[in-house]
Amino acid sequence: MSNWEPKTPFLATDGIIKLYDENNNFQGIVFIERLNEPFGIALPGGFVDRGEKVEDALIREMKEEVTLDVTIQKLLNVYSDPARDKRLHCASCVYICKAIGTPKAADDAKKVFVYKKDEIPFEKLVFDHRKIIEDFLYLEEI
């Protein structure tokens, strides 16, 4: 085995969590306030570990950041613009998922918010999460 390491983008995953109460009433979409730079409001998510499937990373990250057990509904898209993250070149697989319960901020999340469609603070979203949410709202009726 050689010491050669490929120079490829980092791989991440983000979740658009559609939150429901125990009576299956839609509560909103889960967002976090980031604990680390870049500061702002974001979808919960994180990096995929080596040896981990992207879907497993999504489920793990949602549990770590907002303490929710999610069910993946579908892949929204892969976002790979090299400028989407100022820190490094990172491609993200964004999944639409569903959860029931009360999210709590944990890990890299300073606070957690649940916003209905008309409450989303688009001007505070970091990375390319504004585009991601706009794509989601164009495709999904919530």
N, C-alpha and C positions, 0 to 999 in steps of 0.2 A: 504494500500500500504506500503510495507516495504522499508527500507533504503538500501537494498542490491543492489549493482551495479555489474553487471557482469564484469569480467576481460577479455575482448576480444580485439582483434586488432582494431585500428582505421580504418575507412573506408574513402577512398579518390577516386577521379576520375581525370583522365588526358585525354587531348584531342590531337589527331594527327589531326591538322587542315590543310586540303588541301585548299590552298588559290587560288582563281581565280579572274581575273579582270572582269570588267563589260561586256566584250566580251567573257567570258567563257574561257579565256586562262589561263592555269595553271601557277601560279607564284612560287609555292614552298610550303614548310611546315613551319608552324609558330613555333618559339621557343622563349623563354624569357631568359634574364639574370636575375638571382634571386637577389632580393633586400636583402633577409635574408639568414642566414646560412641554409644549406650548399650552399656556393657561387658557381656559375658556370652556365652553359647553361642547360635548362630543357624544357620539354614540359609544356605548361600552364596547371594548374590544382589546386586542393585543396580538402579540406575536405568536406564530406557530412554532412549537418546539421541534427540534430534529427528531424524526421517528414518529411524529404525531400526524394524524390525519387532520385536515383543515376543519372538518365538521366536529371532530373531538376537541380541537382547540377552541372553537366557538363555544361549545357547551361548557368547557372548563373556564374560559374567560368570563362568560356571563355569570357563572357561579361565584368566581373570585371577585368580580368588580361590583356586582349588584345583588348577590346572594340569591339569585333566581335559578330554578331549574327550568330550562327552556326546551321547547319542542321545535325543531327546525321545520319550517313549512316549505321554503324554497330558496334557491340562490337568486338574489336580486341581480348582481353583476359583479364583475371583477374591475376594480379601479386601480390603474397602474401608471397614471401620469407621474413622471419622475419628479415633478414639482409639488405633488400633493402633500408631502411632508418635508418641511425645511430641514429636518435633522438628517435624513438619509433617503435613499431611493427605496420605496416600500410599495409593494403591490398588496391590495387588500381584497379578500373575498368577502362580500357583504351578503349576509343571510337575513331573510325575514323569518322571525320566529314568534312563538306565542308562549306566554307564561301566565300563571295564576299566582297571586300572592302580593306581598308587600316588599318592594325592593329596599335594600339597605346599602349605603355606601361602604365599600371595603376595598382593600388593595390599593390600586391607583386612583380610586374615585374619592374626591373630597366630599361631594354631596351627590345626591341622586334626585332627579326630577322626573315627573310624569306629566307630559304635555299632550293636550288634545291638539288636533291639526291647526286650529287657529291661534294657539298659544305658543307655538314653537318660536324661540328667539333666534331667527335665522341670522341676524347680524352678529350673534355671539358664537356661532358654530365655528370650530377650528378645523384644520385640515381641509378636505374637500367634502365635509359632511353636509354642507348646504346642498351641493349638487346631488349627493346621495339621497337626501331626504326629498328633494324635488323630483328625482327620478322615481322614488318610491310612491310619492303622492300622485304622480302622473299615472302610475300603473295600478295602484290599489285604491279602493274606495273605503275610507275609514271615517 
